[in-house]
Amino acid sequence: MPAYSFVILSYNEELHLPRLLQSIKALNAPVYVLDSGSTDRTLAICEEFGATVAYHPFENHPKQWHAALNSFQIHTPWTIGLDSDQIVTPELLMKLQDFRDEDYLGIDGIYFNRKNYFKGKWLRFGGFYPKYLLKMFRTGIGYSDLNENMDHRFVVPGKTITWKDGHILEENLKENEISFWITKHNRYSDLVAAEELERINQLRSQTVKPKFFGNPDERIAWMKSIWWKLPLGLRPCLYLIYRMFIRLGILDGKAGILFHFLQGFWFRLIVDVKIKELLKKGR
């Protein structure tokens, strides 16, 4: 048996789940899927691939991952957490085939490199590549960061390493319809606005220590600590300039420019507007 198990979140993922499960099938590793009430063929697909399924109602991604890590009896020393719209590339598959627990003594977590796609376009610029995500961690040691409402990350207390070669590919095909993207992110903006209001009122703190020269998550925590101090309404403009011109997002072509505008400006502007509305209601 491999040294790791896969844990996956799902909700109406008949479009994505076969891609992911097929990409890891050769590893013959245990697969666990936490579903939040799918009404399409998701559960049938899980059965076809031999995955173990449990149910938990969805509130937000960090809480759903927390539930996922506590819903299954995982007996392998390592756990890999993946989203249904991700795929393991052949290069990463080879690294996992060669993985041995005894070669990673003293390591609690491993960062994978992600390639993100939007409308079929690889987002190579705008700060989206390389993008390192902590996806593999020691079972019972790694946990879901519950101090954020939307941005999800796994956290480990000990040493981590980064695999720069080999990738996970991420492409949500549902987001090819702009109405789906807007509806989804409008919902996310409610979660982020509520979270930031709690931060303003010092009711929420960062789990990961902000550190500019730290691991990928510590660097993100440092950038967020700066972001939360910037003026509401101005920071989306600054971020768009940063994404488009400093990180060369403009080179990602029409689809990429649309993504950077929507995700880097529109979404964050809506968050700021909602924060102001919540502050006004509070007063």
C-alpha positions as CSV (number, residue, x, y, z in Angstrom):
1,M,0.0,0.0,0.0
2,P,1.3,3.5,-0.8
3,A,2.4,5.7,2.1
4,Y,-0.4,8.2,1.5
5,S,-4.2,8.5,1.0
6,F,-6.1,11.1,-1.1
7,V,-8.9,13.2,0.5
8,I,-11.1,15.1,-1.9
9,L,-14.1,17.5,-1.6
10,S,-17.0,17.3,-3.9
11,Y,-20.3,18.8,-4.8
12,N,-21.9,18.1,-8.2
13,E,-18.5,17.3,-9.7
14,E,-19.4,14.9,-12.5
15,L,-17.6,17.2,-14.9
16,H,-14.3,17.2,-13.0
17,L,-14.1,14.2,-10.7
18,P,-13.4,11.6,-13.4
19,R,-10.3,13.6,-14.6
20,L,-8.9,13.7,-11.1
21,L,-9.6,10.1,-10.2
22,Q,-8.2,8.8,-13.5
23,S,-5.0,10.9,-13.0
24,I,-4.3,9.1,-9.7
25,K,-5.7,5.7,-10.5
26,A,-2.3,4.2,-11.2
27,L,-1.1,5.0,-7.6
28,N,-3.6,2.5,-6.1
29,A,-3.9,4.7,-3.0
30,P,-6.9,4.9,-0.8
31,V,-9.3,7.7,-1.9
32,Y,-11.8,9.4,0.4
33,V,-14.4,11.9,-0.8
34,L,-16.4,14.2,1.4
35,D,-19.5,15.2,-0.4
36,S,-21.9,18.1,0.5
37,G,-25.1,16.8,-1.2
38,S,-24.4,16.1,-4.8
39,T,-27.4,15.5,-7.0
40,D,-25.6,14.6,-10.2
41,R,-23.4,11.5,-11.0
42,T,-20.7,12.4,-8.5
43,L,-21.5,9.6,-6.0
44,A,-21.8,7.0,-8.8
45,I,-18.4,8.1,-10.1
46,C,-16.9,7.7,-6.6
47,E,-18.3,4.2,-6.5
48,E,-16.9,3.4,-10.0
49,F,-13.4,4.3,-8.8
50,G,-13.7,2.6,-5.4
51,A,-13.6,5.8,-3.3
52,T,-15.0,5.9,0.2
53,V,-17.6,8.6,0.6
54,A,-19.0,10.5,3.5
55,Y,-21.4,13.5,3.8
56,H,-21.1,16.8,5.5
57,P,-23.1,20.0,4.8
58,F,-21.0,22.8,3.3
59,E,-20.4,26.1,5.2
60,N,-17.1,27.2,3.8
61,H,-14.0,25.6,2.4
62,P,-11.8,25.7,5.6
63,K,-14.5,24.1,7.7
64,Q,-15.3,21.5,5.0
65,W,-11.7,20.5,4.9
66,H,-11.6,20.3,8.7
67,A,-14.6,18.0,8.5
68,A,-12.9,15.9,5.7
69,L,-9.8,15.3,7.8
70,N,-11.9,14.1,10.7
71,S,-14.5,12.1,8.8
72,F,-12.4,9.2,7.7
73,Q,-10.1,6.6,9.4
74,I,-6.9,7.2,7.4
75,H,-4.3,4.6,8.1
76,T,-1.5,5.8,5.8
77,P,1.3,8.0,7.3
78,W,0.6,10.8,4.8
79,T,-2.5,12.5,3.4
80,I,-2.9,14.4,0.2
81,G,-5.8,16.9,0.0
82,L,-7.1,17.8,-3.5
83,D,-10.0,19.7,-4.9
84,S,-12.2,17.9,-7.5
85,D,-11.2,20.4,-10.3
86,Q,-7.5,19.5,-9.9
87,I,-5.5,16.9,-11.8
88,V,-2.2,15.2,-11.0
89,T,0.3,15.5,-13.9
90,P,2.3,12.5,-15.1
91,E,5.5,14.2,-13.7
92,L,3.9,14.5,-10.2
93,L,2.5,11.0,-10.5
94,M,6.1,9.7,-11.0
95,K,7.3,11.5,-7.8
96,L,4.4,10.0,-5.9
97,Q,5.1,6.5,-7.3
98,D,8.7,6.8,-6.0
99,F,7.6,8.3,-2.6
100,R,8.8,6.5,0.5
101,D,8.0,7.7,4.0
102,E,11.5,6.8,5.3
103,D,13.0,9.3,2.8
104,Y,11.1,12.2,4.5
105,L,11.8,11.7,8.1
106,G,11.6,15.0,10.0
107,I,9.3,16.5,7.3
108,D,5.7,17.4,8.1
109,G,4.4,18.8,4.8
110,I,5.2,19.0,1.1
111,Y,4.2,21.9,-1.2
112,F,3.1,21.1,-4.7
113,N,3.4,23.5,-7.7
114,R,0.1,24.4,-9.3
115,K,-0.8,25.5,-12.8
116,N,-4.1,27.4,-12.8
117,Y,-6.3,27.6,-16.0
118,F,-9.2,29.9,-16.8
119,K,-11.2,29.4,-20.0
120,G,-8.6,27.0,-21.2
121,K,-5.7,29.5,-20.7
122,W,-2.8,28.8,-18.4
123,L,-2.4,31.8,-16.1
124,R,1.4,32.0,-16.3
125,F,1.7,35.6,-15.2
126,G,0.0,38.0,-12.7
127,G,1.6,36.2,-9.7
128,F,-0.2,32.9,-10.4
129,Y,2.9,30.9,-11.4
130,P,4.7,29.3,-9.8
131,K,2.1,28.8,-7.1
132,Y,3.1,26.5,-4.2
133,L,0.3,24.9,-2.2
134,L,0.7,22.7,0.9
135,K,-1.1,19.6,-0.3
136,M,0.7,16.7,1.3
137,F,1.1,16.3,5.0
138,R,1.5,13.8,7.8
139,T,-1.8,12.3,8.8
140,G,-3.0,13.7,12.1
141,I,-0.4,16.4,11.9
142,G,-1.7,18.6,9.1
143,Y,-4.9,20.5,9.7
144,S,-7.2,23.0,8.0
145,D,-6.7,26.7,8.9
146,L,-10.1,27.9,10.3
147,N,-9.0,31.5,10.7
148,E,-10.2,32.4,7.2
149,N,-13.6,32.1,5.6
150,M,-12.6,31.6,2.0
151,D,-8.9,31.2,1.4
152,H,-8.1,27.6,2.3
153,R,-4.8,26.2,3.4
154,F,-3.4,23.3,5.3
155,V,-1.1,24.0,8.2
156,V,1.7,21.8,9.7
157,P,3.7,22.7,12.8
158,G,7.0,21.3,11.6
159,K,9.4,21.5,8.6
160,T,8.1,21.6,5.1
161,I,9.7,21.2,1.7
162,T,8.7,22.3,-1.8
163,W,8.4,20.1,-5.0
164,K,9.0,22.6,-7.8
165,D,8.9,20.0,-10.6
166,G,5.7,18.1,-11.3
167,H,2.4,19.9,-11.0
168,I,-1.2,19.8,-10.1
169,L,-3.4,21.4,-12.8
170,E,-6.5,23.3,-11.7
171,E,-9.3,24.3,-14.1
172,N,-12.9,24.7,-13.0
173,L,-14.8,24.2,-16.3
174,K,-18.0,25.5,-14.7
175,E,-16.3,28.9,-14.6
176,N,-16.2,29.1,-18.4
177,E,-19.7,30.5,-18.0
178,I,-19.2,34.0,-16.6
179,S,-22.5,34.0,-14.8
180,F,-21.3,31.0,-12.7
181,W,-18.1,32.8,-11.9
182,I,-19.8,36.0,-10.8
183,T,-22.5,34.2,-8.7
184,K,-19.8,32.1,-7.0
185,H,-17.5,35.1,-6.2
186,N,-20.4,37.2,-5.1
187,R,-21.1,34.5,-2.5
188,Y,-17.4,34.4,-1.6
189,S,-17.3,38.2,-1.2
190,D,-19.9,37.9,1.6
191,L,-17.6,35.5,3.5
192,V,-14.5,37.6,3.0
193,A,-16.2,40.9,4.0
194,A,-17.6,39.3,7.2
195,E,-14.1,37.9,7.9
196,E,-12.4,41.2,7.4
197,L,-14.9,43.0,9.7
198,E,-13.9,40.5,12.4
199,R,-10.3,41.3,11.8
200,I,-11.1,45.0,12.1
201,N,-12.7,44.3,15.4
202,Q,-9.7,42.2,16.4
203,L,-11.8,39.0,16.7
204,R,-9.7,37.0,14.3
205,S,-6.0,36.5,13.9
206,Q,-3.7,34.7,11.4
207,T,-2.7,31.1,12.1
208,V,0.4,31.3,9.9
209,K,3.1,33.7,11.1
210,P,3.7,36.5,8.6
211,K,7.2,36.2,7.2
212,F,8.5,37.7,4.0
213,F,11.3,35.2,3.6
214,G,9.4,32.2,5.0
215,N,7.6,29.4,3.3
216,P,4.9,30.1,0.6
217,D,2.1,30.4,3.2
218,E,4.2,32.6,5.6
219,R,4.9,34.9,2.7
220,I,1.2,35.1,1.8
221,A,0.4,35.8,5.4
222,W,2.9,38.7,5.3
223,M,1.3,40.1,2.2
224,K,-2.2,39.9,3.7
225,S,-1.0,41.7,6.8
226,I,-0.1,44.6,4.5
227,W,-3.3,44.3,2.5
228,W,-5.6,44.6,5.5
229,K,-3.9,48.0,6.4
230,L,-4.5,49.5,3.0
231,P,-7.5,51.9,2.4
232,L,-10.7,50.3,1.4
233,G,-11.5,51.0,-2.3
234,L,-8.0,52.0,-3.1
235,R,-6.4,48.6,-2.6
236,P,-8.2,46.8,-5.5
237,C,-6.8,49.5,-7.8
238,L,-3.3,49.0,-6.5
239,Y,-3.7,45.2,-6.7
240,L,-4.8,45.4,-10.3
241,I,-1.8,47.5,-11.2
242,Y,0.4,45.0,-9.4
243,R,-1.1,42.0,-11.2
244,M,-1.3,43.4,-14.6
245,F,1.9,45.4,-14.9
246,I,4.4,44.5,-12.2
247,R,3.6,40.7,-12.4
248,L,2.9,41.0,-16.1
249,G,-0.6,39.6,-16.1
250,I,-1.3,41.6,-19.3
251,L,0.8,38.9,-21.1
252,D,-1.7,36.2,-20.3
253,G,-3.9,37.2,-23.3
254,K,-7.6,38.0,-23.4
255,A,-8.7,35.2,-21.1
256,G,-6.0,36.0,-18.6
257,I,-6.6,39.7,-18.6
258,L,-10.3,39.0,-18.0
259,F,-9.4,36.8,-15.1
260,H,-7.0,39.2,-13.5
261,F,-9.5,42.0,-13.8
262,L,-12.3,39.9,-12.3
263,Q,-10.4,38.2,-9.6
264,G,-7.8,40.9,-8.9
265,F,-10.1,44.0,-9.1
266,W,-13.9,43.3,-9.4
267,F,-14.0,40.7,-6.6
268,R,-11.9,42.7,-4.2
269,L,-13.8,45.9,-4.9
270,I,-17.1,44.2,-4.1
271,V,-15.5,42.9,-0.9
272,D,-14.6,46.5,0.1
273,V,-18.0,47.8,-0.7
274,K,-19.6,45.2,1.4
275,I,-17.2,45.9,4.3
276,K,-18.2,49.6,4.2
277,E,-21.9,48.5,4.2
278,L,-21.3,46.3,7.2
279,L,-19.4,49.1,9.0
280,K,-22.2,51.5,8.3
281,K,-24.8,49.1,9.7
282,G,-22.6,48.6,12.8
283,R,-22.5,52.3,13.4
